[in-house]
């Protein structure tokens, strides 16, 4: 089976998750320099902002990095064009079907790796000729589906011929080993990188992650068809109460508007949207990204070796 690092030309079979407002050009470069595939998250940026971040990343690394495109972005067409013009080697996509961009990206030699939360979409995308699939379980932070990684991953692997990367609920070597044991060629991680030295989020956000316990995340937005996993705080409690009362989409959006920016840039962990996966309760210290990637990879190898000896 092909390992992700062979496909991407990285040291480790690890992708840094595309986290909007967090995964800047500088952070992507730091992750690429540390041996993974760094990703710039276009999020809600326009094309001009993305180009500036790409230039910044190129100043800081000569290693490969990619761009994550949120397909629900109002600037999606613009971002897709810039990915082509800038000859970005890898693109990951989220929140939808990137079908209309695939032919042009493929022609340019760009590796296309969509994120899916169900095997039916994975099948449809594999038929378009994408290079790999990221199967992301509901344990992850930010926008989520309903299936857990352990249930989703083997079903996606069975449904497609292309390599599959595991995401959601991966923060140490044990979880990385579980992903490989299920047949993944690599992993994508996000929450465990929030507590890295290089992560550009506000110190309050980092401390909120470090203080979180295993049951401290919740999912908002299910009623609106846009579920998002966040840490429990005043904003999430207010949102969930409004959801229960049958509030309109407009009323709900008023609670979350600008929430991620407030948390990331201003450090408002009370009224902000502190996106985090369920692994937050496992994170207890701030470390360099390189140490996190080494722990995931070498720790995972050790667990697989130990499991092989146990089952032998």
Backbone as CSV, one residue per row, in Angstrom:
resi,resn,N_x,N_y,N_z,CA_x,CA_y,CA_z,C_x,C_y,C_z
1,UNK,0.837,-1.200,0.000,0.000,0.000,0.000,0.878,1.259,0.000
2,UNK,0.499,2.227,-0.862,1.276,3.461,-0.926,1.075,4.290,0.346
3,UNK,2.191,4.799,0.903,2.084,5.673,2.075,1.945,7.113,1.588
4,UNK,1.272,7.904,2.380,0.972,9.282,2.007,2.228,10.104,1.726
5,UNK,3.295,9.863,2.509,4.522,10.639,2.279,5.143,10.354,0.912
6,UNK,4.951,9.120,0.387,5.444,8.805,-0.966,4.633,9.564,-2.016
7,UNK,3.345,9.700,-1.771,2.455,10.406,-2.695,2.742,11.907,-2.713
8,UNK,3.056,12.471,-1.536,3.187,13.924,-1.408,4.624,14.436,-1.377
9,UNK,5.585,13.530,-1.190,6.976,13.966,-1.110,7.321,14.613,0.217
10,UNK,6.659,14.166,1.304,6.925,14.703,2.644,7.671,13.660,3.467
11,UNK,8.201,14.089,4.606,8.905,13.149,5.488,7.927,12.212,6.192
12,UNK,6.830,12.784,6.699,5.836,12.000,7.436,4.538,11.870,6.629
13,UNK,3.781,10.785,6.847,2.491,10.626,6.151,1.382,11.408,6.865
14,UNK,1.608,12.710,6.999,0.709,13.556,7.807,0.382,14.840,7.039
15,UNK,-0.908,15.200,7.055,-1.353,16.489,6.513,-1.821,17.350,7.675
16,UNK,-1.406,18.620,7.662,-1.920,19.589,8.644,-3.301,20.030,8.156
17,UNK,-4.310,19.903,9.008,-5.680,20.237,8.609,-5.842,21.695,8.222
18,UNK,-6.727,21.934,7.261,-6.998,23.296,6.792,-7.979,24.001,7.706
19,UNK,-7.484,24.724,8.706,-8.331,25.370,9.708,-8.471,26.851,9.391
20,UNK,-9.688,27.273,9.040,-9.934,28.661,8.635,-9.496,29.638,9.719
21,UNK,-8.902,30.751,9.280,-8.404,31.822,10.162,-7.194,31.423,10.994
22,UNK,-6.780,30.147,10.901,-5.666,29.644,11.712,-4.503,29.210,10.815
23,UNK,-4.840,28.460,9.759,-3.803,27.892,8.886,-3.350,28.933,7.859
24,UNK,-2.532,29.863,8.331,-1.968,30.930,7.498,-0.792,30.389,6.679
25,UNK,-0.257,31.216,5.801,0.929,30.826,5.039,2.102,30.525,5.946
26,UNK,2.221,31.305,7.003,3.322,31.129,7.957,3.199,29.789,8.699
27,UNK,1.972,29.459,9.139,1.777,28.205,9.869,1.945,27.001,8.941
28,UNK,1.425,27.109,7.719,1.579,26.024,6.739,3.062,25.763,6.467
29,UNK,3.846,26.838,6.332,5.284,26.697,6.083,5.970,26.019,7.262
30,UNK,5.572,26.382,8.479,6.160,25.767,9.684,5.880,24.265,9.700
31,UNK,4.661,23.878,9.325,4.293,22.453,9.323,5.034,21.700,8.217
32,UNK,5.184,22.332,7.052,5.943,21.703,5.962,7.412,21.545,6.348
33,UNK,7.987,22.580,6.963,9.386,22.504,7.397,9.589,21.430,8.464
34,UNK,8.510,21.109,9.206,8.593,20.101,10.279,8.323,18.688,9.772
35,UNK,8.111,18.530,8.456,8.026,17.184,7.886,6.665,16.720,7.416
36,UNK,5.612,17.512,7.671,4.260,17.148,7.208,3.935,17.954,5.945
37,UNK,2.706,17.825,5.447,2.249,18.698,4.373,1.472,19.840,5.005
38,UNK,2.060,21.040,4.990,1.366,22.214,5.501,0.264,22.632,4.541
39,UNK,-0.835,23.155,5.087,-1.962,23.587,4.264,-2.373,25.004,4.642
40,UNK,-2.531,25.855,3.615,-3.099,27.185,3.836,-4.614,27.043,3.699
41,UNK,-5.353,27.469,4.712,-6.818,27.364,4.658,-7.397,28.663,4.117
42,UNK,-7.967,28.601,2.913,-8.520,29.816,2.300,-9.737,30.319,3.074
43,UNK,-10.510,29.394,3.700,-11.669,29.799,4.507,-12.545,30.785,3.771
44,UNK,-12.773,31.936,4.397,-13.601,32.972,3.772,-12.787,34.073,3.111
45,UNK,-11.475,33.844,2.921,-10.627,34.862,2.280,-10.993,35.055,0.818
46,UNK,-10.678,36.236,0.295,-10.773,36.438,-1.149,-9.441,36.050,-1.790
47,UNK,-9.396,36.085,-3.111,-8.217,35.629,-3.843,-6.958,36.416,-3.529
48,UNK,-7.116,37.713,-3.320,-5.958,38.578,-3.042,-5.280,38.171,-1.739
49,UNK,-6.112,37.917,-0.713,-5.553,37.508,0.584,-4.845,36.158,0.455
50,UNK,-5.461,35.226,-0.290,-4.842,33.915,-0.462,-3.481,34.058,-1.146
51,UNK,-3.411,34.887,-2.186,-2.127,35.062,-2.893,-1.039,35.581,-1.963
52,UNK,-1.400,36.506,-1.092,-0.434,37.052,-0.129,0.065,35.950,0.802
53,UNK,-0.845,35.060,1.238,-0.462,33.965,2.147,0.418,32.935,1.422
54,UNK,0.129,32.683,0.149,0.946,31.748,-0.644,2.371,32.296,-0.783
55,UNK,2.461,33.599,-1.054,3.795,34.225,-1.191,4.567,34.137,0.126
56,UNK,3.846,34.351,1.225,4.488,34.273,2.540,5.024,32.868,2.789
57,UNK,4.215,31.862,2.476,4.650,30.474,2.675,5.895,30.180,1.837
58,UNK,5.908,30.686,0.605,7.058,30.423,-0.282,8.334,31.113,0.198
59,UNK,8.171,32.219,0.914,9.348,32.889,1.502,9.952,32.037,2.620
60,UNK,9.103,31.250,3.286,9.520,30.564,4.508,9.845,29.081,4.332
61,UNK,9.454,28.486,3.199,9.759,27.062,2.991,10.006,26.759,1.521
62,UNK,10.882,25.774,1.281,11.047,25.272,-0.089,10.407,23.883,-0.201
63,UNK,9.698,23.487,0.862,9.019,22.184,0.880,7.613,22.326,0.281
64,UNK,7.011,21.184,-0.131,5.650,21.291,-0.673,4.632,21.701,0.386
65,UNK,3.643,22.499,-0.032,2.499,22.825,0.823,1.277,22.918,-0.089
66,UNK,0.102,22.919,0.517,-1.121,22.945,-0.280,-2.069,24.035,0.170
67,UNK,-3.252,24.056,-0.489,-4.309,25.003,-0.141,-5.596,24.223,0.094
68,UNK,-6.319,24.607,1.147,-7.630,24.022,1.429,-8.705,24.993,0.971
69,UNK,-9.621,24.503,0.127,-10.717,25.327,-0.387,-12.036,24.887,0.231
70,UNK,-12.689,25.804,0.951,-14.045,25.541,1.453,-15.007,25.875,0.318
71,UNK,-15.701,24.855,-0.199,-16.499,25.031,-1.409,-17.708,25.940,-1.196
72,UNK,-18.102,26.183,0.075,-19.233,27.086,0.332,-18.791,28.557,0.367
73,UNK,-17.505,28.796,0.185,-17.002,30.173,0.201,-17.552,30.967,-0.979
74,UNK,-17.916,32.234,-0.753,-18.376,33.067,-1.877,-17.259,33.331,-2.890
75,UNK,-16.025,33.093,-2.481,-14.873,33.325,-3.364,-14.317,32.029,-3.972
76,UNK,-15.094,30.943,-3.916,-14.579,29.619,-4.321,-14.005,29.623,-5.741
77,UNK,-14.689,30.258,-6.686,-14.208,30.263,-8.085,-12.876,30.996,-8.190
78,UNK,-12.779,32.096,-7.479,-11.564,32.911,-7.455,-10.397,32.123,-6.853
79,UNK,-10.672,31.447,-5.736,-9.648,30.649,-5.044,-9.183,29.506,-5.945
80,UNK,-10.144,28.840,-6.605,-9.817,27.717,-7.494,-8.906,28.178,-8.641
81,UNK,-9.161,29.395,-9.146,-8.336,29.941,-10.236,-6.914,30.237,-9.747
82,UNK,-6.798,30.788,-8.546,-5.477,31.123,-8.001,-4.668,29.857,-7.726
83,UNK,-5.337,28.808,-7.246,-4.661,27.515,-7.031,-4.006,27.058,-8.336
84,UNK,-4.708,27.268,-9.449,-4.171,26.918,-10.776,-3.000,27.822,-11.146
85,UNK,-3.230,29.130,-11.058,-2.216,30.109,-11.476,-0.922,29.970,-10.675
86,UNK,-1.064,29.680,-9.385,0.110,29.602,-8.505,0.764,28.213,-8.521
87,UNK,0.187,27.312,-9.308,0.727,25.940,-9.421,0.905,25.295,-8.044
88,UNK,-0.136,25.380,-7.240,-0.118,24.750,-5.913,-0.105,23.236,-6.113
89,UNK,0.814,22.484,-5.478,0.919,21.048,-5.770,-0.230,20.180,-5.271
90,UNK,-0.866,20.609,-4.155,-1.928,19.786,-3.549,-3.077,20.690,-3.119
91,UNK,-4.308,20.257,-3.398,-5.472,20.978,-2.903,-6.377,19.999,-2.164
92,UNK,-6.835,20.419,-0.969,-7.879,19.661,-0.274,-9.140,20.513,-0.320
93,UNK,-10.290,19.851,-0.338,-11.548,20.597,-0.395,-12.473,20.111,0.702
94,UNK,-13.369,21.008,1.147,-14.331,20.637,2.177,-15.688,21.239,1.894
95,UNK,-16.709,20.714,2.552,-18.074,21.246,2.477,-18.624,21.271,1.056
96,UNK,-18.600,20.111,0.403,-19.226,20.041,-0.921,-18.469,19.184,-1.916
97,UNK,-18.847,19.335,-3.184,-18.275,18.547,-4.277,-17.454,19.464,-5.186
98,UNK,-16.140,19.211,-5.319,-15.288,20.087,-6.126,-15.316,19.756,-7.623
99,UNK,-16.304,18.955,-8.044,-16.361,18.423,-9.409,-16.046,19.408,-10.521
100,UNK,-16.586,20.633,-10.428,-16.423,21.574,-11.548,-14.985,22.074,-11.716
101,UNK,-14.144,21.864,-10.696,-12.749,22.317,-10.788,-11.774,21.186,-11.143
102,UNK,-12.236,19.949,-11.026,-11.324,18.794,-11.081,-10.561,18.698,-12.395
103,UNK,-11.239,18.836,-13.536,-10.579,18.661,-14.851,-9.416,19.636,-15.023
104,UNK,-9.654,20.912,-14.711,-8.595,21.929,-14.882,-7.439,21.680,-13.918
105,UNK,-7.758,21.314,-12.667,-6.694,21.041,-11.700,-5.867,19.828,-12.121
106,UNK,-6.557,18.795,-12.585,-5.843,17.574,-13.006,-4.914,17.867,-14.177
107,UNK,-5.419,18.662,-15.103,-4.615,19.020,-16.284,-3.338,19.754,-15.875
108,UNK,-3.432,20.515,-14.787,-2.269,21.267,-14.285,-1.361,20.404,-13.400
109,UNK,-1.740,19.142,-13.193,-0.915,18.245,-12.383,-1.066,18.432,-10.890
110,UNK,-2.156,19.081,-10.485,-2.401,19.314,-9.056,-3.022,18.063,-8.439
111,UNK,-2.522,17.643,-7.288,-3.123,16.503,-6.585,-4.360,16.996,-5.839
112,UNK,-5.469,16.294,-6.054,-6.757,16.715,-5.499,-7.198,15.715,-4.434
113,UNK,-7.395,16.207,-3.198,-7.734,15.327,-2.073,-8.935,15.908,-1.328
114,UNK,-10.163,15.520,-1.707,-11.338,16.057,-1.020,-11.556,15.405,0.348
115,UNK,-12.168,16.164,1.244,-12.578,15.653,2.561,-14.031,15.194,2.454
116,UNK,-14.326,13.978,2.935,-15.704,13.472,2.905,-16.113,12.978,4.291
117,UNK,-17.433,12.975,4.514,-17.967,12.475,5.783,-18.864,11.259,5.557
118,UNK,-18.911,10.783,4.293,-19.741,9.614,3.961,-19.167,8.928,2.719
119,UNK,-19.323,7.611,2.642,-18.710,6.856,1.539,-19.373,7.134,0.197
120,UNK,-20.647,7.563,0.189,-21.337,7.818,-1.079,-20.669,8.968,-1.841
121,UNK,-20.252,10.012,-1.110,-19.558,11.133,-1.755,-18.152,10.703,-2.180
122,UNK,-17.506,9.878,-1.367,-16.171,9.372,-1.712,-16.211,8.642,-3.062
123,UNK,-17.233,7.809,-3.273,-17.381,7.059,-4.536,-17.533,8.002,-5.718
124,UNK,-18.389,9.010,-5.538,-18.662,9.968,-6.611,-17.384,10.729,-6.994
125,UNK,-16.603,11.105,-5.986,-15.380,11.874,-6.234,-14.278,11.002,-6.832
126,UNK,-14.186,9.764,-6.369,-13.186,8.847,-6.926,-13.438,8.644,-8.421
127,UNK,-14.713,8.613,-8.811,-15.070,8.435,-10.230,-14.623,9.637,-11.074
128,UNK,-14.460,10.803,-10.445,-13.998,12.003,-11.166,-12.487,11.991,-11.378
129,UNK,-11.802,11.082,-10.659,-10.356,10.971,-10.830,-9.526,11.712,-9.810
130,UNK,-10.082,11.942,-8.600,-9.274,12.590,-7.561,-8.136,11.650,-7.144
131,UNK,-7.106,12.208,-6.516,-5.903,11.421,-6.209,-5.987,10.634,-4.916
132,UNK,-6.763,11.125,-3.964,-6.928,10.463,-2.666,-8.165,11.065,-2.018
133,UNK,-8.588,10.477,-0.909,-9.769,10.943,-0.178,-9.385,11.074,1.296
134,UNK,-9.855,12.147,1.942,-9.717,12.266,3.395,-11.064,11.894,4.005
135,UNK,-11.091,10.813,4.779,-12.317,10.394,5.474,-12.273,10.987,6.876
136,UNK,-13.156,11.955,7.123,-13.102,12.693,8.387,-14.296,12.358,9.269
137,UNK,-14.027,11.825,10.442,-15.075,11.453,11.386,-15.588,12.632,12.187
138,UNK,-16.716,12.420,12.831,-17.399,13.479,13.581,-16.630,13.940,14.828
139,UNK,-15.578,13.186,15.214,-14.754,13.596,16.371,-13.990,14.887,16.117
140,UNK,-13.838,15.253,14.847,-12.992,16.398,14.493,-13.606,17.722,14.951
141,UNK,-12.791,18.770,14.953,-13.280,20.111,15.264,-13.795,20.788,14.007
142,UNK,-14.579,21.852,14.182,-15.119,22.576,13.032,-16.285,21.829,12.400
143,UNK,-16.442,21.978,11.092,-17.573,21.366,10.376,-17.449,19.842,10.413
144,UNK,-18.525,19.173,10.803,-18.467,17.722,10.996,-19.642,17.007,10.323
145,UNK,-19.444,15.698,10.073,-20.531,14.829,9.652,-21.058,14.098,10.877
146,UNK,-21.683,12.942,10.648,-22.294,12.205,11.750,-21.544,10.925,12.117
147,UNK,-20.773,10.353,11.178,-20.125,9.065,11.439,-18.797,9.230,12.145
148,UNK,-18.480,8.294,13.032,-17.183,8.318,13.705,-16.087,7.846,12.749
149,UNK,-14.866,8.237,13.021,-13.738,7.865,12.156,-13.608,6.347,12.038
150,UNK,-13.774,5.649,13.152,-13.586,4.199,13.137,-14.640,3.484,12.280
151,UNK,-15.841,4.045,12.221,-16.890,3.457,11.372,-16.766,3.920,9.928
152,UNK,-16.421,5.202,9.746,-16.362,5.787,8.405,-15.180,5.287,7.584
153,UNK,-13.991,5.298,8.195,-12.754,5.017,7.461,-12.769,3.691,6.702
154,UNK,-13.064,2.538,7.347,-13.039,1.287,6.580,-14.100,1.229,5.486
155,UNK,-15.223,1.919,5.702,-16.273,1.913,4.679,-15.864,2.731,3.458
156,UNK,-15.165,3.830,3.680,-14.656,4.625,2.553,-13.566,3.839,1.820
157,UNK,-12.673,3.203,2.589,-11.594,2.403,1.984,-12.173,1.294,1.104
158,UNK,-13.236,0.645,1.576,-13.872,-0.423,0.801,-14.604,0.097,-0.435
159,UNK,-14.987,1.389,-0.399,-15.807,1.948,-1.481,-14.993,2.482,-2.658
160,UNK,-13.708,2.786,-2.441,-12.903,3.436,-3.499,-11.573,2.718,-3.722
161,UNK,-10.984,2.976,-4.891,-9.686,2.378,-5.224,-8.516,3.297,-4.873
162,UNK,-8.795,4.588,-4.660,-7.718,5.557,-4.399,-7.280,5.490,-2.929
163,UNK,-6.085,6.001,-2.600,-5.639,6.013,-1.197,-6.584,6.842,-0.320
164,UNK,-6.729,6.420,0.938,-7.618,7.120,1.873,-6.825,7.558,3.109
165,UNK,-7.040,8.800,3.494,-6.366,9.412,4.646,-7.395,9.543,5.770
166,UNK,-6.998,9.246,6.995,-7.917,9.326,8.132,-7.816,10.688,8.804
167,UNK,-8.963,11.223,9.232,-8.986,12.482,9.979,-10.100,12.426,11.010
168,UNK,-9.911,13.150,12.106,-10.917,13.185,13.170,-10.532,12.280,14.320
169,UNK,-10.213,12.878,15.471,-9.904,12.078,16.659,-8.505,11.502,16.680
170,UNK,-7.546,12.193,16.026,-6.165,11.680,15.992,-5.239,12.713,16.630
171,UNK,-4.679,12.356,17.781,-3.801,13.301,18.488,-2.530,12.661,19.011
172,UNK,-2.437,11.316,18.957,-1.180,10.687,19.370,-0.938,9.417,18.564
173,UNK,0.178,8.742,18.871,0.587,7.574,18.101,-0.415,6.435,18.133
174,UNK,-1.131,6.291,19.241,-2.120,5.205,19.335,-3.223,5.385,18.304
175,UNK,-3.695,6.616,18.183,-4.774,6.875,17.231,-4.270,6.825,15.789
176,UNK,-3.042,7.287,15.562,-2.457,7.171,14.221,-2.310,5.695,13.849
177,UNK,-1.869,4.872,14.799,-1.714,3.428,14.553,-3.062,2.794,14.218
178,UNK,-4.117,3.213,14.923,-5.460,2.683,14.650,-5.878,3.011,13.218
179,UNK,-5.564,4.232,12.777,-5.908,4.638,11.406,-5.183,3.768,10.383
180,UNK,-3.885,3.524,10.608,-3.113,2.675,9.694,-3.614,1.237,9.736
181,UNK,-3.977,0.756,10.928,-4.487,-0.608,11.061,-5.796,-0.782,10.293
182,UNK,-6.574,0.292,10.192,-7.842,0.248,9.452,-7.645,0.397,7.944
183,UNK,-6.386,0.683,7.532,-6.099,0.746,6.100,-5.813,2.127,5.547
184,UNK,-5.708,3.144,6.410,-5.385,4.494,5.934,-3.941,4.551,5.447
185,UNK,-3.676,5.436,4.480,-2.293,5.612,3.997,-1.598,6.741,4.735
186,UNK,-2.361,7.481,5.543,-1.810,8.602,6.291,-2.902,9.230,7.126
187,UNK,-2.559,10.307,7.833,-3.533,10.974,8.691,-3.515,12.477,8.456
188,UNK,-4.664,13.103,8.704,-4.736,14.560,8.745,-5.099,14.950,10.173
189,UNK,-4.375,15.932,10.733,-4.616,16.349,12.118,-4.811,17.857,12.197
190,UNK,-5.614,18.283,13.172,-5.858,19.705,13.360,-5.812,20.115,14.814
191,UNK,-6.695,19.531,15.625,-6.823,19.971,17.025,-5.501,19.877,17.788
192,UNK,-4.759,18.785,17.586,-3.496,18.633,18.340,-2.463,19.695,17.941
193,UNK,-2.647,20.324,16.767,-1.715,21.368,16.331,-2.075,22.742,16.899
194,UNK,-3.288,22.872,17.439,-3.688,24.146,18.035,-2.804,24.499,19.224
195,UNK,-2.270,23.459,19.886,-1.418,23.715,21.056,0.068,23.583,20.694
196,UNK,0.387,23.879,19.434,1.804,23.916,19.041,2.349,25.323,19.264
197,UNK,3.660,25.403,19.425,4.313,26.714,19.607,4.059,27.621,18.407
198,UNK,4.038,27.004,17.213,3.948,27.793,15.982,2.532,28.223,15.634
199,UNK,1.521,27.617,16.253,0.131,27.925,15.886,-0.194,29.378,16.231
200,UNK,-0.739,30.148,15.261,-0.913,31.586,15.476,-2.179,32.006,16.220
201,UNK,-2.889,31.072,16.847,-4.106,31.465,17.586,-3.750,32.215,18.869
202,UNK,-4.725,32.960,19.385,-4.553,33.718,20.629,-4.220,32.766,21.781
203,UNK,-3.419,33.244,22.723,-3.014,32.428,23.883,-4.234,31.920,24.664
204,UNK,-5.293,32.714,24.746,-6.517,32.291,25.453,-7.123,31.041,24.811
205,UNK,-7.083,30.983,23.477,-7.609,29.834,22.734,-6.787,28.588,23.099
206,UNK,-5.461,28.738,23.087,-4.589,27.603,23.447,-4.881,27.111,24.862
207,UNK,-5.036,28.048,25.779,-5.285,27.672,27.175,-6.638,26.977,27.330
208,UNK,-7.632,27.421,26.551,-8.957,26.783,26.599,-8.869,25.330,26.145
209,UNK,-8.052,25.069,25.117,-7.859,23.691,24.633,-7.150,22.867,25.712
210,UNK,-6.095,23.432,26.301,-5.321,22.711,27.321,-6.157,22.384,28.559
211,UNK,-7.111,23.259,28.884,-7.942,23.040,30.078,-9.117,22.099,29.816
212,UNK,-9.432,21.868,28.538,-10.629,21.083,28.189,-10.518,19.637,28.652
213,UNK,-11.658,19.087,29.057,-11.722,17.666,29.404,-12.371,16.896,28.254
214,UNK,-12.443,15.577,28.395,-12.894,14.762,27.269,-14.315,15.072,26.793
215,UNK,-15.176,15.548,27.696,-16.575,15.781,27.304,-16.880,17.268,27.101
216,UNK,-15.851,18.077,26.877,-16.055,19.526,26.816,-16.337,20.094,25.427
217,UNK,-16.585,19.238,24.438,-17.003,19.768,23.136,-18.482,19.492,22.930
218,UNK,-19.082,20.279,22.047,-20.488,20.082,21.677,-20.633,20.452,20.199
219,UNK,-21.766,20.094,19.610,-21.989,20.393,18.187,-23.154,21.360,18.052
220,UNK,-22.883,22.517,17.455,-23.933,23.501,17.161,-24.298,23.402,15.682
221,UNK,-25.460,23.916,15.327,-25.809,24.051,13.908,-26.430,22.849,13.241
222,UNK,-26.778,21.817,14.013,-27.389,20.638,13.380,-28.729,20.999,12.730
223,UNK,-29.509,21.843,13.398,-30.832,22.207,12.870,-30.715,23.005,11.580
224,UNK,-29.591,23.705,11.418,-29.384,24.524,10.215,-28.701,23.734,9.102
225,UNK,-28.393,22.457,9.372,-27.726,21.630,8.360,-26.252,21.938,8.216
226,UNK,-25.677,22.616,9.218,-24.247,22.954,9.165,-23.625,22.693,10.534
227,UNK,-23.528,21.409,10.938,-23.003,21.099,12.270,-21.528,21.464,12.430
228,UNK,-21.218,22.091,13.559,-19.845,22.537,13.851,-19.493,22.137,15.276
229,UNK,-18.351,21.433,15.447,-17.917,21.040,16.797,-17.049,22.136,17.401
230,UNK,-17.436,22.557,18.617,-16.740,23.635,19.339,-16.609,23.254,20.813
231,UNK,-15.763,23.989,21.541,-15.730,23.834,22.995,-16.985,24.460,23.586
232,UNK,-17.484,23.857,24.654,-18.660,24.408,25.332,-18.290,25.751,25.975
233,UNK,-19.103,26.773,25.712,-18.926,28.077,26.356,-20.271,28.810,26.315
234,UNK,-20.277,30.076,26.686,-21.549,30.807,26.737,-22.200,30.878,25.356
235,UNK,-21.381,31.111,24.313,-21.913,31.203,22.956,-22.600,29.902,22.539
236,UNK,-21.933,28.754,22.773,-22.511,27.474,22.338,-23.781,27.146,23.124
237,UNK,-23.784,27.490,24.425,-24.984,27.218,25.233,-26.173,28.054,24.750
238,UNK,-25.894,29.324,24.437,-26.943,30.216,23.930,-27.469,29.700,22.584
239,UNK,-26.555,29.280,21.734,-26.925,28.776,20.402,-27.796,27.529,20.529
240,UNK,-27.379,26.582,21.364,-28.126,25.326,21.518,-29.506,25.573,22.126
241,UNK,-29.592,26.539,23.034,-30.894,26.889,23.626,-31.828,27.460,22.566
242,UNK,-31.277,28.323,21.706,-32.079,28.901,20.610,-32.516,27.813,19.620
243,UNK,-31.585,26.880,19.321,-31.931,25.768,18.422,-33.116,24.984,18.965
244,UNK,-33.075,24.726,20.275,-34.142,23.954,20.933,-35.481,24.690,20.841
245,UNK,-35.417,26.021,20.880,-36.648,26.831,20.802,-37.150,26.994,19.368
246,UNK,-36.390,26.446,18.400,-36.811,26.550,16.996,-36.529,27.906,16.382
247,UNK,-35.438,28.541,16.796,-35.076,29.868,16.279,-34.830,29.822,14.772
248,UNK,-35.002,30.968,14.117,-34.760,31.049,12.667,-33.254,31.022,12.403
249,UNK,-32.908,30.738,11.156,-31.503,30.706,10.740,-30.833,32.057,11.003
250,UNK,-31.589,33.120,10.749,-31.075,34.481,10.962,-30.736,34.718,12.440
251,UNK,-31.638,34.284,13.325,-31.407,34.450,14.774,-30.188,33.649,15.228
252,UNK,-30.042,32.446,14.680,-28.901,31.598,15.034,-27.590,32.197,14.532
253,UNK,-27.634,32.725,13.306,-26.409,33.289,12.715,-25.921,34.514,13.484
254,UNK,-26.857,35.240,14.088,-26.474,36.417,14.875,-25.584,36.034,16.055
255,UNK,-25.821,34.838,16.610,-25.042,34.367,17.766,-23.612,34.014,17.361
256,UNK,-23.451,33.430,16.149,-22.134,32.915,15.753,-21.360,33.847,14.820
257,UNK,-21.995,34.883,14.322,-21.348,35.752,13.339,-19.997,36.264,13.826
258,UNK,-18.951,35.964,13.063,-17.608,36.416,13.430,-17.021,35.704,14.636
259,UNK,-17.680,34.618,15.070,-17.267,33.932,16.296,-15.881,33.322,16.234
260,UNK,-15.523,32.720,15.085,-14.200,32.084,14.980,-13.099,33.139,15.017
261,UNK,-13.307,34.241,14.306,-12.315,35.327,14.314,-12.142,35.884,15.733
262,UNK,-13.264,36.014,16.446,-13.185,36.533,17.831,-12.319,35.637,18.703
263,UNK,-12.493,34.327,18.537,-11.722,33.381,19.357,-10.255,33.353,18.945
264,UNK,-10.014,33.274,17.636,-8.647,33.112,17.118,-7.812,34.367,17.298
265,UNK,-8.380,35.512,16.928,-7.588,36.746,16.892,-7.691,37.562,18.182
266,UNK,-8.886,37.587,18.796,-9.079,38.437,19.973,-8.989,37.650,21.283
267,UNK,-9.034,36.316,21.185,-8.941,35.501,22.392,-10.218,35.472,23.209
268,UNK,-11.371,35.772,22.554,-12.652,35.731,23.266,-13.156,34.288,23.290
269,UNK,-12.850,33.585,24.371,-13.238,32.172,24.473,-14.580,32.003,25.189
270,UNK,-15.233,33.135,25.493,-16.557,33.094,26.134,-17.656,33.229,25.079
271,UNK,-17.504,34.231,24.206,-18.512,34.482,23.169,-18.027,34.040,21.788
272,UNK,-16.779,33.616,21.683,-16.225,33.203,20.392,-16.511,31.742,20.084
273,UNK,-16.243,31.368,18.840,-16.432,29.979,18.401,-15.086,29.261,18.506
274,UNK,-14.895,28.531,19.611,-13.608,27.869,19.880,-13.676,26.455,19.293
275,UNK,-13.406,26.373,17.990,-13.507,25.082,17.308,-12.438,24.122,17.823
276,UNK,-12.869,22.885,18.097,-11.960,21.888,18.654,-12.554,20.504,18.478
277,UNK,-11.685,19.521,18.281,-12.129,18.144,18.218,-12.226,17.525,19.602
278,UNK,-12.752,16.299,19.642,-12.946,15.612,20.923,-11.636,15.223,21.605
279,UNK,-10.515,15.291,20.880,-9.224,14.927,21.488,-8.676,16.028,22.391
280,UNK,-9.373,17.162,22.489,-8.867,18.282,23.311,-8.476,17.818,24.707
281,UNK,-9.242,16.889,25.283,-8.964,16.406,26.636,-7.645,15.657,26.768
282,UNK,-7.007,15.311,25.626,-5.722,14.597,25.649,-4.533,15.552,25.597
283,UNK,-4.795,16.835,25.375,-3.704,17.779,25.103,-3.363,18.567,26.365
284,UNK,-2.114,18.421,26.823,-1.746,18.983,28.128,-0.540,19.920,28.096
285,UNK,0.089,20.073,26.926,1.276,20.952,26.882,1.440,21.561,25.499
286,UNK,2.143,22.689,25.462,2.449,23.351,24.196,3.817,22.857,23.734
287,UNK,3.871,22.344,22.514,5.111,21.751,21.975,5.363,22.250,20.556
288,UNK,6.584,22.125,20.055,6.839,22.462,18.648,6.097,21.481,17.726
289,UNK,5.699,21.950,16.541,4.974,21.055,15.624,5.815,19.826,15.279
290,UNK,7.110,19.996,15.169,7.982,18.858,14.838,7.821,17.735,15.885
291,UNK,7.781,18.110,17.162,7.630,17.105,18.232,6.286,16.394,18.121
292,UNK,5.250,17.135,17.736,3.911,16.540,17.587,3.911,15.534,16.441
293,UNK,4.512,15.905,15.305,4.548,14.991,14.151,5.389,13.746,14.451
294,UNK,6.519,13.943,15.135,7.374,12.785,15.489,6.632,11.827,16.416
295,UNK,5.900,12.390,17.378,5.131,11.567,18.317,4.050,10.773,17.577
296,UNK,3.355,11.447,16.654,2.311,10.764,15.883,2.906,9.616,15.076
297,UNK,4.013,9.892,14.377,4.556,8.889,13.470,5.315,7.781,14.204
298,UNK,6.322,8.167,14.993,7.138,7.149,15.673,6.332,6.439,16.767
299,UNK,5.472,7.200,17.448,4.596,6.583,18.440,3.663,5.579,17.782
300,UNK,3.156,5.944,16.615,2.278,5.037,15.868,2.989,3.766,15.439
301,UNK,4.232,3.920,14.973,5.028,2.751,14.551,5.238,1.783,15.721
302,UNK,5.540,2.364,16.887,5.786,1.536,18.077,4.523,0.779,18.483
303,UNK,3.374,1.453,18.401,2.101,0.810,18.760,1.785,-0.335,17.792
304,UNK,2.009,-0.108,16.504,1.738,-1.158,15.506,2.645,-2.368,15.724
305,UNK,3.911,-2.090,16.062,4.864,-3.175,16.313,4.438,-3.988,17.539
306,UNK,4.037,-3.264,18.581,3.600,-3.911,19.812,2.334,-4.749,19.562
307,UNK,1.423,-4.186,18.758,0.173,-4.912,18.454,0.461,-6.176,17.653
308,UNK,1.416,-6.066,16.713,1.783,-7.233,15.905,2.327,-8.345,16.790
309,UNK,3.148,-7.966,17.780,3.710,-8.967,18.702,2.620,-9.578,19.601
310,UNK,1.660,-8.743,20.006,0.578,-9.212,20.875,-0.309,-10.210,20.144
311,UNK,-0.613,-9.894,18.867,-1.520,-10.759,18.091,-0.828,-11.973,17.510
312,UNK,0.491,-11.947,17.468,1.232,-13.044,16.809,1.006,-14.379,17.507
